[in-house]
Every structure is written in structure tokens, then in C-alpha cells.
Amino acid sequence: MENKAPQPTEVKLHQKSRVMEIAFSDGSRFELSYELLRVYSPSAEVRGHGPGRETLQVGKRDVEIRSVEPSGNYAIQPEFSDGHDSGIYTWDYLYWLGKNRDKLWRDYLERLEQAGASRAPGPAPFEARPKSK
């Protein structure tokens, strides 16, 4: 990841299209889908505690961002509709996501396919299930 990315000049959430638009001081402008932001969350829950310990995020196609809070002058912390709110997205990280968006998306789709998983939301993992008779 690059260090000392340009500073953001504008951050907009487009709820209908589920896209965060972010502009930087070097003139770069990126559109990052909420799904991409969620599946590449910098949180330990997603990234794990070391290389190779990442957790593949599935069923996030329809995820939304409910709110975004600033984290100092260096980052933002979104709250997603699935309850995830522990990722702190630094400006450097958002810039890196923007610059690498297409490759990251292809990698994500490939990992889903290899796992036989889907972007489509499914039942909650601990959903109450009918008891068998």
C-alpha cells in the first residue's frame, strides 16, 4: 500500500447506487461500491491477524452504509447495514482501494467462485430453524 496518499477533498455517499465517491487533492476521483468497501474492510474481523488469515466475506451484494463517522483527521469509520462497524478506513487505504479497485474486485469474485460462495445475501448463520419432528 502507498504511504502519504493525497488528502481527500470530497466524500459522497450515493445510497441508491450504493457507491462512495471520493475525490483527492491530486485530482483522482474514485467510485467504490459499498460491497467492495465491506469485503475489503481493514478490520481484524475481515483481514485476520496476519497474512493468510483473511475471512472471505460472502452475501454482501446488497450491503449499505448507514452512516460514516470521522476518525481523527486521517480516516473514516462506516457503519454497514449488516452491523459491521469496526473498520477504520484511512485516507491512504481508500486511495489504495481506488487505485486497485478493478484488480481487487476480480480477485474477490475469483475467491468467491473457488469457495463455491455467492455475493447474494442468504439466511443469517444462526437463524432460528424449525425443529425436526
C-alpha positions, 0 to 999 in steps of 0.5 A, a space after each residue: 500500500 502507498 504511504 502519504 496518499 493525497 488528502 481527500 477533498 470530497 466524500 459522497 455517499 450515493 445510497 441508491 447506487 450504493 457507491 462512495 465517491 471520493 475525490 483527492 487533492 491530486 485530482 483522482 476521483 474514485 467510485 467504490 461500491 459499498 460491497 467492495 468497501 465491506 469485503 475489503 474492510 481493514 478490520 481484524 474481523 475481515 483481514 485476520 491477524 496476519 497474512 493468510 488469515 483473511 475471512 472471505 466475506 460472502 452475501 454482501 451484494 446488497 450491503 449499505 452504509 448507514 452512516 460514516 463517522 470521522 476518525 481523527 483527521 486521517 480516516 473514516 469509520 462506516 457503519 454497514 447495514 449488516 452491523 459491521 462497524 469496526 473498520 477504520 478506513 484511512 485516507 491512504 487505504 481508500 486511495 489504495 482501494 481506488 487505485 486497485 479497485 478493478 484488480 481487487 474486485 476480480 480477485 474477490 469474485 475469483 475467491 468467491 467462485 473457488 469457495 463455491 460462495 455467492 455475493 447474494 445475501 442468504 439466511 443469517 448463520 444462526 437463524 432460528 430453524 424449525 425443529 425436526 419432528 
